[in-house]
């Protein structure tokens, strides 16, 4: 009820302003976005795009995933404190494309479940975040079914001297940041240094982050008095596992802490005003991160696991980008990006009272290259590009007996022989500026995705095949119209298609997502497609803005996890446990639809009220062998969610009071075979919740900025849908930024 009231209060105020405000035509600020890779006015893009540029929102969060949560624009799932998996329009993980500085983060082993890769991008050095909603395969290729999350780090800044000289002097600027939060004993230290003259600029950024065990909220619903409580944990004493009582500290989520280090180095060279060279190096490395949800699993009153943790998550990237403007010939602008990424992740598991510890390691080398060209005519723009990404995957595994130190062989997570995946594409996007404020968008992309996987050791799992190969070609496109009225009224309607080719995770994975449930490879997978229509309507004046987006997506050949037979058996012995066999299969034709309403109002020149609300619904028809279709809930569909905030800016001081909320996700709306994780919910599903937060910032001098935040003021105990860890309780955060 509080959720509904918050939304109604906002919209009643907005409508009142709509009736009373001066709506005479005024010049409104145009928002520049990079949805089409080149700088573009947002009003010329048909699909919904949200640009997050508030530096308090971006940099005053524990990690990059929390930016999306705090914004209210994207739902984020968490299986552990060191994680965050964005869900865009009912699509998650490998069906949402993550980009950093124009480079694909999605690798061949991005899984369909829940991911934590987004936190490897340091939010302390982020400049902005752009969220593209709906299929974006024309510009971005495979994986962009639900949308794209574009992360842009800061650029080095040149020093332009007022002195007329061929060579300007060097100038140094630096920022020091310290942040502390008591809710998880958070300590973050950051420094960035910009050294520049009028042609060269060097930017170095370094951040260290330490997080202790997360304390969950203490105020629980009466119907679920013990939900989320941590009553036990496992310790190793005298070479045996011991069950420890945690009743005195049930809100402390033991072993949820982790550390992370991030380094960024950029070198910019501008030989002239029309040419720019950028070398971009990013390194991210974490400590071990416990899979908190798996450590809370029990069977017959005892823990299932004594250990379950991810090894250090490594993301190393180096890229070179060339940008040129005002070229002679048909195309005036050019960007070229060549990049290399090295990714490492690992999983270590050991069952309670067992001496057998399993180690699985994955390494991915990614080579990327893309060229984009832009023609700008008097009444149109034409953008063409080519793109190529090549993934080389290595997967190894072994079992070590911690008592005898003897090693033995176990099944690898992915194919253990030579495995690679390549994406190739050519695309074109056309924008036509028509009369009477109309804009026409159209685009086409030809995609080719190749995958070759070889299984070397097939004895352990009794593989019925040794190779899995894919060669998929698809054409995707978009078509839409937008009307931008002189009075601030905007209307846009578009249709687009999306394409995702099965990756190495879909095709070759062997893994138990929960005890007694094992997923096996299925080499006969086909690509999945989405076909989307959306309608966007908004009204913007100098005093307020209000808008709505409606979308409907048809999801064809959807990959879902369902019962499967492995060598004609529906149950097999996996890691000593008799487990039901499941596999990813093209079994579904799904629909996903929903709406977003949003708006903001300038109550005074320094006071802004803003709100956003998103509702999503999805189900699929399961194609059974008997020919009968059964309608089932689609997994990854979040409950209704949103945000309402009131922000005040007065000279050196700013403050915002805001609420973030989620609606109910009832158990009957869970997909019990997918990734909805009903075992970590209550018997009725995931309850609705609403938390209140306050952010304040004070800048006594140009060099010093102090901020104070209170998150979850009421200390509510709540959990995001599909998540295996409860959210942070009341959290006091202080931070200090010194610039010189």
C-alpha positions as CSV (number, residue, x, y, z in Angstrom):
1,X,0.0,0.0,0.0
2,X,2.9,2.4,0.8
3,X,4.3,1.6,-2.6
4,X,1.1,2.5,-4.4
5,X,0.7,5.7,-2.3
6,X,4.2,6.9,-3.1
7,X,3.5,6.6,-6.8
8,X,0.1,8.2,-6.6
9,X,1.4,11.1,-4.6
10,X,4.1,11.8,-7.2
11,X,1.8,11.6,-10.2
12,X,-0.9,13.7,-8.6
13,X,1.6,16.4,-8.0
14,X,2.9,16.1,-11.5
15,X,-0.6,16.3,-13.0
16,X,-1.3,19.4,-10.8
17,X,1.8,21.0,-12.2
18,X,0.8,20.0,-15.7
19,X,-2.4,22.0,-15.2
20,X,-0.8,25.0,-13.6
21,X,2.6,25.5,-15.2
22,X,3.5,27.9,-18.0
23,X,3.7,25.7,-21.0
24,X,4.8,28.3,-23.5
25,X,7.6,27.2,-25.8
26,X,11.0,27.4,-24.2
27,X,14.4,26.2,-25.4
28,X,15.0,22.9,-23.5
29,X,18.4,21.3,-23.1
30,X,19.1,18.5,-25.6
31,X,20.5,15.4,-24.0
32,X,23.5,13.8,-25.9
33,X,23.8,10.0,-25.6
34,X,25.9,7.4,-27.3
35,X,23.2,4.8,-28.0
36,X,24.3,4.8,-31.7
37,X,28.1,4.8,-30.7
38,X,28.5,8.4,-32.0
39,X,27.1,11.3,-30.0
40,X,23.4,11.6,-30.8
41,X,20.6,13.7,-29.5
42,X,18.3,11.4,-27.4
43,X,15.2,12.9,-29.1
44,X,16.3,11.3,-32.3
45,X,16.4,7.7,-30.8
46,X,13.1,5.8,-31.0
47,X,13.8,3.2,-28.2
48,X,13.9,4.2,-24.6
49,X,17.3,5.3,-23.3
50,X,18.1,6.4,-19.8
51,X,21.4,8.3,-19.1
52,X,22.7,8.3,-15.5
53,X,25.0,11.3,-15.0
54,X,24.5,12.2,-11.4
55,X,28.0,11.9,-9.9
56,X,26.6,11.4,-6.3
57,X,24.5,8.5,-7.6
58,X,27.4,7.0,-9.6
59,X,30.3,7.4,-7.2
60,X,28.6,7.1,-3.8
61,X,27.7,3.4,-4.2
62,X,29.5,0.3,-3.0
63,X,29.8,-1.0,-6.5
64,X,28.6,-0.5,-10.1
65,X,25.6,-2.8,-9.7
66,X,24.3,-0.7,-6.9
67,X,24.2,2.3,-9.2
68,X,21.5,0.6,-11.2
69,X,19.6,-0.5,-8.0
70,X,19.7,3.0,-6.5
71,X,18.6,4.6,-9.7
72,X,15.3,2.6,-9.8
73,X,15.8,2.2,-13.5
74,X,17.0,-1.5,-13.5
75,X,16.3,-4.5,-11.3
76,X,19.4,-6.2,-10.0
77,X,19.7,-9.7,-8.5
78,X,22.4,-10.8,-6.0
79,X,23.6,-14.2,-5.0
80,X,26.4,-12.8,-2.8
81,X,27.5,-9.4,-1.6
82,X,30.2,-9.3,-4.3
83,X,27.8,-9.4,-7.2
84,X,25.0,-7.9,-9.0
85,X,23.1,-9.2,-12.1
86,X,21.1,-6.5,-14.1
87,X,17.7,-7.5,-15.4
88,X,16.4,-5.3,-18.3
89,X,12.8,-5.9,-19.5
90,X,12.7,-9.4,-18.1
91,X,16.0,-10.5,-19.6
92,X,19.2,-11.1,-17.6
93,X,22.8,-12.2,-17.7
94,X,23.8,-13.4,-21.2
95,X,20.6,-11.8,-22.7
96,X,21.7,-8.4,-21.5
97,X,24.8,-6.8,-23.2
98,X,27.3,-5.1,-20.9
99,X,29.6,-2.6,-22.5
100,X,32.5,-0.6,-21.1
101,X,34.0,2.2,-23.1
102,X,32.5,0.8,-26.3
103,X,33.8,-2.8,-25.7
104,X,31.7,-5.9,-25.2
105,X,32.1,-7.4,-21.7
106,X,29.9,-10.4,-22.6
107,X,32.2,-13.4,-23.1
108,X,31.6,-16.9,-24.5
109,X,31.0,-18.1,-20.9
110,X,28.4,-15.5,-19.8
111,X,25.8,-17.8,-18.3
112,X,22.1,-17.6,-18.5
113,X,21.8,-17.6,-14.7
114,X,23.1,-14.7,-12.5
115,X,26.3,-12.8,-13.1
116,X,28.6,-10.6,-11.1
117,X,30.8,-9.3,-13.9
118,X,29.5,-5.7,-13.8
119,X,31.3,-5.1,-10.5
120,X,34.7,-5.4,-12.2
121,X,34.1,-1.9,-13.6
122,X,35.1,0.6,-10.9
123,X,32.2,3.0,-10.2
124,X,34.7,5.5,-8.6
125,X,36.0,6.4,-12.1
126,X,32.8,6.1,-14.0
127,X,31.6,9.2,-15.9
128,X,28.1,8.0,-16.9
129,X,25.9,5.0,-17.4
130,X,23.5,4.6,-20.3
131,X,20.7,2.0,-20.4
132,X,19.2,1.0,-23.7
133,X,15.8,-0.8,-23.3
134,X,14.7,-3.5,-25.7
135,X,16.4,-5.5,-28.4
136,X,19.5,-3.5,-29.6
137,X,21.0,-6.1,-31.9
138,X,21.2,-3.8,-34.9
139,X,24.0,-1.8,-33.3
140,X,25.3,-4.3,-30.8
141,X,24.8,-7.8,-32.1
142,X,24.1,-11.0,-30.2
143,X,23.1,-10.9,-26.6
144,X,21.3,-7.5,-26.6
145,X,17.9,-9.1,-26.3
146,X,16.6,-7.2,-23.2
147,X,18.8,-4.2,-23.8
148,X,22.3,-2.8,-23.2
149,X,24.0,-1.4,-20.2
150,X,26.7,1.0,-21.4
151,X,29.4,2.0,-18.9
152,X,31.6,5.0,-19.7
153,X,34.8,5.7,-17.7
154,X,36.2,9.2,-17.4
155,X,38.3,10.5,-20.2
156,X,41.7,12.2,-19.7
157,X,41.3,16.0,-19.9
158,X,43.6,18.2,-21.9
159,X,44.9,21.4,-20.5
160,X,44.1,24.3,-22.8
161,X,46.2,27.3,-21.8
162,X,45.2,30.9,-22.4
163,X,48.7,31.7,-23.4
164,X,49.2,31.6,-27.2
165,X,51.9,29.0,-27.7
166,X,52.5,25.9,-29.8
167,X,53.2,24.0,-26.6
168,X,51.2,24.6,-23.5
169,X,52.6,23.9,-20.0
170,X,51.8,20.7,-18.1
171,X,49.1,20.7,-15.4
172,X,48.2,18.2,-12.8
173,X,44.8,17.6,-11.2
174,X,44.0,14.9,-8.7
175,X,41.2,13.5,-6.6
176,X,41.4,11.6,-3.3
177,X,38.3,9.8,-2.0
178,X,37.7,7.8,1.2
179,X,34.4,6.1,1.9
180,X,33.3,4.1,5.0
181,X,30.0,2.3,5.6
182,X,29.3,0.6,8.9
183,X,26.7,-1.9,7.5
184,X,29.4,-4.1,6.0
185,X,32.5,-2.5,7.4
186,X,33.1,-1.0,4.0
187,X,36.4,0.8,3.4
188,X,37.2,2.2,0.0
189,X,40.2,4.4,-1.0
190,X,40.5,6.0,-4.4
191,X,42.9,8.2,-6.2
192,X,42.9,9.5,-9.7
193,X,45.5,11.8,-11.3
194,X,45.2,13.7,-14.6
195,X,48.4,15.1,-16.1
196,X,48.0,17.1,-19.3
197,X,49.1,19.7,-21.7
198,X,47.3,20.8,-24.8
199,X,48.0,17.7,-26.8
200,X,48.7,14.9,-24.3
201,X,46.7,13.7,-21.3
202,X,47.4,10.9,-18.8
203,X,44.7,9.6,-16.5
204,X,45.5,7.1,-13.7
205,X,42.9,5.8,-11.3
206,X,43.4,3.3,-8.5
207,X,40.8,2.0,-6.1
208,X,41.0,-0.5,-3.2
209,X,37.8,-1.8,-1.7
210,X,37.3,-3.9,1.4
211,X,33.9,-5.2,2.6
212,X,33.3,-7.2,5.8
213,X,30.3,-9.5,6.5
214,X,27.1,-7.8,5.5
215,X,24.5,-7.1,8.3
216,X,20.9,-7.6,7.1
217,X,18.0,-5.6,8.4
218,X,16.4,-6.5,11.8
219,X,12.8,-5.4,11.1
220,X,11.0,-8.5,9.7
221,X,7.5,-9.2,8.6
222,X,5.4,-10.9,11.3
223,X,4.6,-13.7,8.8
224,X,8.2,-14.6,8.3
225,X,10.0,-13.9,11.6
226,X,13.1,-16.0,10.8
227,X,13.5,-15.2,7.1
228,X,17.2,-14.6,6.2
229,X,18.5,-15.3,9.7
230,X,21.9,-16.9,9.8
231,X,21.6,-19.5,12.5
232,X,24.8,-21.5,11.7
233,X,28.1,-21.5,9.9
234,X,30.7,-24.1,9.2
235,X,34.3,-24.0,10.7
236,X,37.2,-26.3,10.2
237,X,38.6,-27.6,13.5
238,X,41.1,-30.5,14.1
239,X,40.8,-31.5,10.4
240,X,37.0,-31.9,10.6
241,X,34.0,-29.7,9.8
242,X,32.2,-28.3,12.8
243,X,28.8,-26.8,12.9
244,X,28.9,-23.5,14.7
245,X,26.0,-21.7,16.4
246,X,25.4,-18.2,15.2
247,X,22.2,-17.5,17.1
248,X,23.7,-14.5,18.9
249,X,24.4,-12.8,15.6
250,X,21.7,-14.0,13.2
251,X,21.7,-10.8,11.2
252,X,25.4,-11.0,10.4
253,X,25.7,-12.9,7.1
254,X,28.9,-14.8,7.8
255,X,31.5,-15.0,5.1
256,X,29.9,-12.5,2.8
257,X,32.8,-10.1,2.8
258,X,35.4,-9.6,0.0
259,X,38.1,-7.3,-1.3
260,X,38.7,-5.8,-4.8
261,X,41.4,-3.7,-6.5
262,X,40.8,-1.7,-9.7
263,X,43.4,0.1,-11.8
264,X,42.7,2.3,-14.9
265,X,45.3,4.0,-17.1
266,X,44.3,6.1,-20.1
267,X,46.6,7.9,-22.5
268,X,45.1,10.5,-24.8
269,X,46.9,12.2,-27.7
270,X,45.4,14.9,-29.9
271,X,47.7,15.8,-32.7
272,X,45.1,18.2,-34.1
273,X,41.5,19.2,-33.3
274,X,40.0,16.5,-35.5
275,X,42.0,13.5,-34.4
276,X,42.1,11.6,-31.1
277,X,44.1,8.6,-30.0
278,X,43.2,6.8,-26.8
279,X,45.0,3.9,-25.1
280,X,42.8,2.4,-22.4
281,X,44.1,-0.1,-19.9
282,X,41.9,-1.6,-17.1
283,X,42.8,-4.1,-14.5
284,X,40.4,-5.6,-11.9
285,X,41.1,-8.3,-9.4
286,X,39.1,-9.5,-6.4
287,X,39.7,-11.8,-3.5
288,X,37.9,-15.1,-3.1
289,X,34.1,-14.4,-3.0
290,X,31.9,-16.8,-1.1
291,X,28.7,-17.9,-2.8
292,X,26.7,-17.0,0.2
293,X,23.4,-18.6,-0.9
294,X,25.0,-22.0,-1.4
295,X,26.6,-21.8,2.1
296,X,23.1,-21.5,3.6
297,X,21.7,-24.6,2.0
298,X,20.7,-27.5,4.3
299,X,19.7,-31.1,3.8
300,X,18.3,-33.2,6.7
301,X,19.1,-30.4,9.1
302,X,22.8,-30.2,8.1
303,X,24.7,-27.8,5.8
304,X,25.1,-29.1,2.2
305,X,28.5,-27.3,1.7
306,X,31.4,-26.5,4.0
307,X,33.0,-24.4,1.2
308,X,31.6,-22.8,-1.9
309,X,33.4,-19.8,-3.2
310,X,34.5,-18.1,-6.4
311,X,38.2,-17.6,-6.8
312,X,39.6,-14.2,-7.7
313,X,37.6,-12.6,-10.5
314,X,40.1,-11.1,-13.0
315,X,39.3,-8.7,-15.8
316,X,42.2,-7.3,-17.7
317,X,41.6,-5.1,-20.8
318,X,43.7,-3.1,-23.2
319,X,42.3,-1.1,-26.1
320,X,43.3,1.4,-28.7
321,X,40.7,3.8,-30.1
322,X,41.2,6.2,-33.0
323,X,38.6,8.9,-33.6
324,X,38.6,11.3,-36.6
325,X,36.2,14.1,-37.5
326,X,35.6,16.3,-40.6
327,X,37.0,13.7,-43.0
328,X,37.0,14.4,-46.7
329,X,34.6,12.2,-48.7
330,X,31.2,10.6,-48.0
331,X,31.9,9.8,-44.4
332,X,32.9,12.6,-42.1
333,X,33.5,10.7,-38.8
334,X,35.4,7.5,-38.1
335,X,36.1,5.5,-34.9
336,X,38.3,2.4,-34.8
337,X,38.7,0.2,-31.7
338,X,41.0,-2.7,-31.3
339,X,41.0,-4.4,-28.0
340,X,42.0,-7.5,-26.0
341,X,40.5,-8.8,-22.8
342,X,41.8,-11.5,-20.4
343,X,39.2,-13.0,-18.1
344,X,39.6,-15.5,-15.3
345,X,37.1,-17.0,-12.9
346,X,37.0,-20.2,-10.8
347,X,34.8,-22.1,-8.4
348,X,35.8,-24.1,-5.4
349,X,33.4,-26.4,-3.6
350,X,33.5,-28.9,-0.8
351,X,30.6,-30.7,0.8
352,X,30.1,-30.8,4.6
353,X,32.1,-33.5,6.3
354,X,33.9,-34.4,3.0
355,X,37.6,-34.2,2.4
356,X,37.1,-33.8,-1.4
357,X,37.5,-30.3,-2.6
358,X,36.7,-29.6,-6.2
359,X,38.5,-26.9,-8.2
360,X,37.2,-25.6,-11.6
361,X,39.1,-22.9,-13.5
362,X,38.0,-20.9,-16.6
363,X,40.1,-18.6,-18.7
364,X,38.9,-16.6,-21.7
365,X,41.0,-14.5,-24.1
366,X,38.9,-12.1,-26.2
367,X,40.2,-10.2,-29.3
368,X,37.9,-7.5,-30.5
369,X,37.9,-5.1,-33.4
370,X,35.3,-2.7,-34.8
371,X,35.1,0.2,-37.2
372,X,32.3,2.8,-37.3
373,X,31.7,5.4,-40.0
374,X,29.2,8.3,-39.9
375,X,27.9,10.3,-42.8
376,X,26.0,13.5,-41.9
377,X,23.9,15.1,-44.6
378,X,21.6,18.0,-44.5
379,X,18.5,15.9,-43.7
380,X,19.9,12.5,-42.8
381,X,22.6,10.5,-41.1
382,X,24.0,7.1,-42.2
383,X,26.1,5.0,-39.8
384,X,27.8,1.9,-41.0
385,X,30.1,-0.5,-39.1
386,X,31.9,-3.8,-39.0
387,X,32.6,-5.8,-35.9
388,X,34.5,-8.9,-34.9
389,X,35.1,-10.6,-31.5
390,X,37.0,-13.9,-31.1
391,X,36.8,-15.8,-27.8
392,X,39.3,-18.6,-26.8
393,X,38.1,-20.6,-23.8
394,X,40.1,-22.8,-21.5
395,X,38.4,-25.0,-18.9
396,X,40.2,-27.2,-16.3
397,X,39.3,-29.0,-13.2
398,X,40.6,-31.3,-10.5
399,X,39.7,-32.7,-7.1
400,X,42.0,-32.5,-4.1
401,X,41.7,-34.6,-1.0
402,X,42.5,-32.1,1.8
403,X,43.4,-34.9,4.2
404,X,45.8,-36.9,1.9
405,X,46.6,-34.1,-0.6
406,X,45.9,-36.6,-3.4
407,X,44.5,-35.2,-6.7
408,X,42.0,-36.9,-9.0
409,X,40.1,-36.0,-12.2
410,X,36.6,-34.5,-12.2
411,X,34.4,-33.2,-15.0
412,X,35.3,-29.7,-16.2
413,X,32.5,-27.0,-16.2
414,X,32.9,-26.5,-20.0
415,X,34.4,-28.5,-22.8
416,X,38.0,-29.3,-21.9
417,X,39.4,-29.5,-25.5
418,X,40.1,-26.6,-27.8
419,X,37.0,-24.3,-27.6
420,X,36.4,-21.0,-29.4
421,X,33.6,-18.7,-30.4
422,X,33.7,-15.9,-33.0
423,X,31.2,-13.1,-33.8
424,X,31.3,-11.3,-37.1
425,X,28.9,-8.5,-38.2
426,X,28.3,-5.7,-40.7
427,X,25.6,-3.2,-39.9
428,X,24.0,0.1,-41.0
429,X,21.8,2.6,-39.1
430,X,19.9,5.4,-41.0
431,X,18.3,8.4,-39.5
432,X,16.1,10.6,-41.7
433,X,14.9,14.0,-40.5
434,X,11.5,14.5,-42.0
435,X,9.3,17.6,-42.1
436,X,7.2,18.8,-39.2
437,X,9.6,17.5,-36.5
438,X,9.4,13.8,-37.6
439,X,12.4,11.5,-37.4
440,X,12.7,8.1,-39.1
441,X,15.1,5.4,-37.7
442,X,15.9,2.3,-39.6
443,X,18.7,-0.3,-39.5
444,X,19.9,-3.7,-40.5
445,X,22.6,-6.0,-39.3
446,X,24.0,-9.2,-40.7
447,X,25.4,-11.5,-37.9
448,X,27.5,-14.6,-38.1
449,X,28.4,-16.5,-35.0
450,X,30.6,-19.6,-35.0
451,X,31.4,-21.9,-32.1
452,X,33.6,-25.0,-32.0
453,X,34.0,-27.0,-28.8
454,X,35.8,-30.3,-28.3
455,X,35.4,-32.6,-25.4
456,X,38.7,-34.4,-24.7
457,X,37.9,-36.4,-21.6
458,X,34.5,-38.0,-22.1
459,X,34.8,-41.0,-19.7
460,X,33.7,-39.3,-16.5
461,X,30.3,-38.1,-17.9
462,X,30.0,-40.8,-20.5
463,X,29.6,-38.2,-23.3
464,X,27.7,-39.5,-26.3
465,X,29.6,-37.0,-28.5
466,X,33.0,-35.4,-28.6
467,X,32.3,-32.2,-30.6
468,X,29.7,-29.4,-30.5
469,X,29.7,-27.0,-33.4
470,X,27.6,-24.0,-34.4
471,X,27.5,-21.7,-37.4
472,X,24.6,-19.4,-37.2
473,X,23.7,-16.5,-39.5
474,X,20.9,-14.0,-38.8
475,X,19.6,-10.7,-40.0
476,X,18.3,-8.3,-37.4
477,X,16.8,-4.8,-37.8
478,X,14.8,-2.0,-36.5
479,X,12.3,0.5,-37.8
480,X,10.7,3.4,-36.0
481,X,9.3,7.0,-36.1
482,X,9.6,9.8,-33.6
483,X,7.8,13.1,-33.4
484,X,9.4,15.9,-31.4
485,X,6.9,18.7,-31.0
486,X,8.0,22.3,-30.4
487,X,5.9,22.4,-27.2
488,X,7.9,19.5,-25.6
489,X,5.5,16.7,-26.6
490,X,7.3,13.6,-27.9
491,X,5.8,10.5,-29.5
492,X,7.9,7.5,-30.7
493,X,6.9,4.1,-32.0
494,X,9.3,1.4,-33.1
495,X,9.8,-2.3,-33.9
496,X,13.1,-4.2,-33.6
497,X,14.4,-7.7,-33.6
498,X,17.0,-9.3,-31.4
499,X,19.3,-12.3,-31.9
500,X,21.3,-14.5,-29.5
501,X,23.4,-17.4,-30.6
502,X,24.1,-20.1,-28.0
503,X,27.4,-19.6,-26.4
504,X,29.9,-22.0,-24.7
505,X,28.0,-21.8,-21.4
506,X,24.7,-22.8,-23.1
507,X,26.2,-25.5,-25.2
508,X,28.8,-27.3,-23.1
509,X,28.1,-26.6,-19.4
510,X,28.1,-29.4,-16.8
511,X,27.1,-28.0,-13.4
512,X,24.8,-28.6,-10.4
513,X,22.9,-25.4,-9.9
514,X,21.5,-26.9,-6.7
515,X,21.9,-30.2,-4.9
516,X,20.3,-33.1,-6.8
517,X,20.0,-31.1,-10.0
518,X,22.6,-31.3,-12.7
519,X,22.7,-29.5,-16.1
520,X,24.3,-31.4,-18.9
521,X,25.4,-30.2,-22.5
522,X,23.0,-30.2,-25.4
523,X,24.8,-29.8,-28.7
524,X,21.6,-29.4,-30.7
525,X,20.7,-25.8,-29.6
526,X,19.5,-23.2,-32.0
527,X,19.7,-19.4,-31.8
528,X,16.9,-17.5,-29.9
529,X,15.2,-14.4,-31.3
530,X,13.1,-11.6,-30.0
531,X,10.7,-9.3,-31.9
532,X,9.8,-6.2,-30.1
533,X,7.4,-3.3,-30.4
534,X,7.4,-0.3,-28.1
535,X,5.6,3.0,-27.7
536,X,7.1,6.0,-25.9
537,X,5.2,9.1,-25.1
538,X,6.4,12.1,-23.1
539,X,5.8,15.8,-22.4
540,X,8.7,18.0,-21.3
541,X,8.7,21.7,-20.3
542,X,11.0,23.9,-18.3
543,X,9.0,23.0,-15.2
544,X,8.2,19.3,-15.5
545,X,8.5,16.1,-17.6
546,X,6.3,13.1,-17.6
547,X,6.4,10.0,-19.8
548,X,5.4,6.4,-20.4
549,X,6.8,3.5,-22.3
550,X,4.9,0.4,-23.3
551,X,6.6,-2.7,-24.8
552,X,5.7,-6.1,-26.1
553,X,8.3,-8.7,-26.9
554,X,7.8,-12.1,-28.6
555,X,10.5,-14.4,-27.6
556,X,11.0,-17.2,-30.2
557,X,13.0,-20.4,-29.7
558,X,13.7,-19.4,-26.2
559,X,16.4,-21.4,-24.4
560,X,15.0,-22.8,-21.2
561,X,16.3,-25.4,-18.7
562,X,14.1,-28.4,-18.5
563,X,14.1,-32.2,-17.9
564,X,16.5,-34.0,-20.2
565,X,17.8,-37.5,-20.7
566,X,21.5,-38.2,-20.7
567,X,22.3,-41.6,-22.3
568,X,18.6,-42.3,-22.0
569,X,18.7,-41.8,-18.2
570,X,16.8,-39.1,-16.5
571,X,18.8,-39.5,-13.2
572,X,22.6,-39.8,-13.0
573,X,25.3,-39.9,-10.3
574,X,27.1,-36.6,-10.3
575,X,29.7,-35.8,-7.7
576,X,28.4,-38.6,-5.5
577,X,24.8,-37.4,-5.5
578,X,22.0,-39.0,-7.5
579,X,20.8,-36.0,-9.5
580,X,17.9,-35.2,-11.8
581,X,19.1,-34.4,-15.3
582,X,18.4,-31.1,-16.9
583,X,19.6,-29.3,-20.0
584,X,19.2,-26.0,-21.9
585,X,16.7,-26.5,-24.7
586,X,14.9,-24.6,-27.4
587,X,11.5,-25.4,-26.0
588,X,9.6,-22.2,-25.5
589,X,7.8,-19.4,-27.3
590,X,7.5,-16.7,-24.8
591,X,6.0,-13.2,-24.5
592,X,7.3,-10.5,-22.3
593,X,5.4,-7.2,-21.9
594,X,5.3,-4.3,-19.6
595,X,5.4,-0.6,-19.0
596,X,7.4,2.2,-17.4
597,X,6.0,5.5,-16.2
598,X,8.4,8.2,-15.1
599,X,8.5,11.9,-14.5
600,X,10.1,14.8,-12.7
601,X,8.9,18.2,-11.5
602,X,10.7,21.4,-10.5
603,X,8.9,22.3,-7.3
604,X,11.2,25.3,-6.8
605,X,14.3,26.4,-8.8
606,X,16.4,24.2,-6.5
607,X,14.0,21.3,-5.7
608,X,13.2,18.4,-7.9
609,X,10.8,15.6,-7.4
610,X,11.4,12.6,-9.7
611,X,9.9,9.1,-9.9
612,X,10.0,5.9,-12.0
613,X,7.9,2.8,-11.9
614,X,8.3,-0.4,-14.0
615,X,6.0,-3.4,-14.4
616,X,7.0,-6.5,-16.3
617,X,5.2,-9.8,-17.1
618,X,6.4,-12.8,-18.9
619,X,5.3,-16.4,-19.6
620,X,6.1,-19.1,-22.1
621,X,4.4,-22.0,-23.8
622,X,6.4,-25.1,-23.1
623,X,6.4,-27.4,-26.2
624,X,5.9,-30.9,-24.8
625,X,6.6,-34.1,-26.7
626,X,2.9,-34.9,-26.7
627,X,2.2,-31.8,-28.6
628,X,0.3,-30.1,-25.7
629,X,1.5,-26.6,-24.7
630,X,1.6,-25.6,-21.1
631,X,1.7,-22.0,-20.1
632,X,4.4,-21.4,-17.5
633,X,5.9,-18.3,-15.9
634,X,9.1,-17.2,-17.6
635,X,12.1,-17.0,-15.2
636,X,14.1,-13.7,-14.6
637,X,10.8,-11.6,-14.6
638,X,11.2,-9.2,-11.7
639,X,8.3,-7.9,-9.6
640,X,7.2,-4.3,-10.1
641,X,9.8,-1.9,-8.9
642,X,10.7,1.8,-8.9
643,X,11.9,4.9,-7.1
644,X,10.6,8.2,-5.8
645,X,13.0,10.9,-4.8
646,X,13.0,14.5,-3.6
647,X,16.3,16.4,-4.2
648,X,17.3,19.8,-3.0
649,X,20.4,21.8,-4.2
650,X,21.4,25.0,-2.4
651,X,24.8,26.5,-3.2
652,X,27.3,24.3,-1.3
653,X,24.8,21.8,0.1
654,X,22.6,19.2,-1.5
655,X,20.3,16.5,-0.1
656,X,18.0,13.9,-1.4
657,X,15.4,11.8,0.3
658,X,14.3,8.9,-1.8
659,X,12.5,5.6,-1.6
660,X,13.2,2.4,-3.6
661,X,10.6,-0.3,-3.7
662,X,9.7,-3.8,-5.0
663,X,6.3,-5.4,-5.3
664,X,5.4,-9.0,-4.4
665,X,6.7,-11.9,-6.4
666,X,4.3,-14.7,-5.4
667,X,5.5,-18.3,-5.5
668,X,3.0,-19.2,-8.3
669,X,4.8,-16.7,-10.5
670,X,8.1,-18.4,-10.1
671,X,9.7,-20.6,-12.7
672,X,10.6,-23.7,-10.7
673,X,13.0,-25.1,-13.3
674,X,14.8,-21.9,-14.1
675,X,16.9,-19.4,-12.2
676,X,14.2,-17.8,-9.9
677,X,15.8,-19.5,-6.8
678,X,12.6,-20.3,-5.0
679,X,14.6,-22.1,-2.3
680,X,15.9,-18.7,-1.1
681,X,12.4,-17.2,-0.8
682,X,9.7,-17.6,1.7
683,X,7.0,-20.3,1.2
684,X,4.8,-17.7,-0.4
685,X,7.5,-16.1,-2.6
686,X,9.4,-12.9,-2.1
687,X,7.5,-10.2,-0.1
688,X,7.1,-6.7,-1.3
689,X,9.3,-4.1,0.4
690,X,10.0,-0.3,0.5
691,X,13.1,1.3,2.0
692,X,13.9,5.0,2.6
693,X,17.3,6.5,2.1
694,X,18.9,10.0,2.5
695,X,22.0,11.4,0.8
696,X,23.6,14.6,1.7
697,X,26.6,16.4,0.3
698,X,28.4,19.5,1.5
699,X,31.2,21.4,-0.3
700,X,32.8,23.9,2.1
701,X,35.6,24.8,-0.4
702,X,36.3,24.1,-4.0
703,X,38.7,21.4,-3.0
704,X,36.8,19.6,-0.3
705,X,33.5,17.6,-0.6
706,X,31.9,15.8,2.4
707,X,28.9,13.5,2.1
708,X,26.8,11.6,4.6
709,X,24.2,8.9,3.7
710,X,21.8,6.7,5.6
711,X,20.6,3.7,3.6
712,X,17.5,1.6,4.7
713,X,16.6,4.1,7.5
714,X,14.0,1.8,9.0
715,X,16.4,-1.2,9.1
716,X,14.0,-3.3,7.1
717,X,14.8,-6.9,6.4
718,X,14.3,-7.6,2.7
719,X,15.7,-9.5,-0.2
720,X,15.7,-8.9,-3.9
721,X,13.7,-11.4,-6.0
722,X,15.8,-14.5,-7.0
723,X,18.5,-13.5,-4.6
724,X,20.2,-15.7,-2.1
725,X,21.4,-13.0,0.3
726,X,19.4,-10.5,2.2
727,X,20.0,-6.8,1.5
728,X,21.9,-4.5,3.7
729,X,20.2,-3.2,6.9
730,X,20.6,0.3,8.2
731,X,23.9,1.6,6.8
732,X,25.6,4.9,7.7
733,X,28.0,6.0,5.0
734,X,30.5,8.8,5.2
735,X,32.8,9.9,2.4
736,X,35.4,12.6,1.8
737,X,36.7,13.9,-1.5
738,X,39.7,16.2,-1.7
739,X,40.7,17.7,-5.1
740,X,43.9,19.5,-5.9
